[in-house]
């Protein structure tokens, strides 16, 4: 049964590594222009012009 927990832990570590790498690679991605209102949630990003 220990191998199940080790496999689960290893898969979570791999996922965290992939997400961290993806975050580092997208640091220079398109940014909203200055004066824009940006709301970012874990699975959703919304950008609108500032009022």
C-alpha positions as CSV (number, residue, x, y, z in Angstrom):
1,X,0.0,0.0,0.0
2,X,3.0,2.3,0.5
3,X,3.6,2.3,-3.2
4,X,0.2,3.9,-3.8
5,X,1.1,6.8,-1.5
6,X,4.5,7.2,-3.0
7,X,3.1,7.2,-6.5
8,X,0.5,9.8,-5.6
9,X,3.1,12.0,-3.9
10,X,5.5,11.7,-6.9
11,X,2.7,12.6,-9.3
12,X,1.9,15.7,-7.3
13,X,5.5,16.7,-7.2
14,X,5.7,16.3,-11.0
15,X,2.6,18.4,-11.5
16,X,4.0,21.1,-9.3
17,X,7.3,21.1,-11.2
18,X,5.5,21.3,-14.6
19,X,3.3,24.2,-13.3
20,X,6.3,26.0,-12.0
21,X,8.2,25.6,-15.2
22,X,5.2,26.8,-17.2
23,X,4.9,29.9,-14.9
24,X,8.6,30.7,-15.5
25,X,8.2,30.4,-19.3
26,X,5.2,32.7,-19.4
27,X,6.8,35.5,-17.4
28,X,7.2,37.6,-20.6
29,X,3.8,36.8,-22.0
30,X,1.5,39.4,-23.3
31,X,0.7,41.9,-20.5
32,X,-2.4,44.1,-20.4
33,X,-1.7,47.8,-21.2
34,X,-1.1,50.2,-18.4
35,X,-4.4,51.5,-17.0
36,X,-6.2,48.2,-17.5
37,X,-8.0,46.4,-14.7
38,X,-6.8,42.8,-14.4
39,X,-8.3,40.1,-12.3
40,X,-6.6,36.7,-12.2
41,X,-7.9,33.6,-10.4
42,X,-6.3,30.2,-10.5
43,X,-8.2,29.0,-13.5
44,X,-9.5,32.3,-15.0
45,X,-8.0,35.6,-16.1
46,X,-10.1,38.7,-17.0
47,X,-8.8,41.9,-18.4
48,X,-10.9,45.0,-18.9
49,X,-10.1,48.7,-19.6
50,X,-9.9,50.8,-16.5
51,X,-12.9,53.1,-15.9
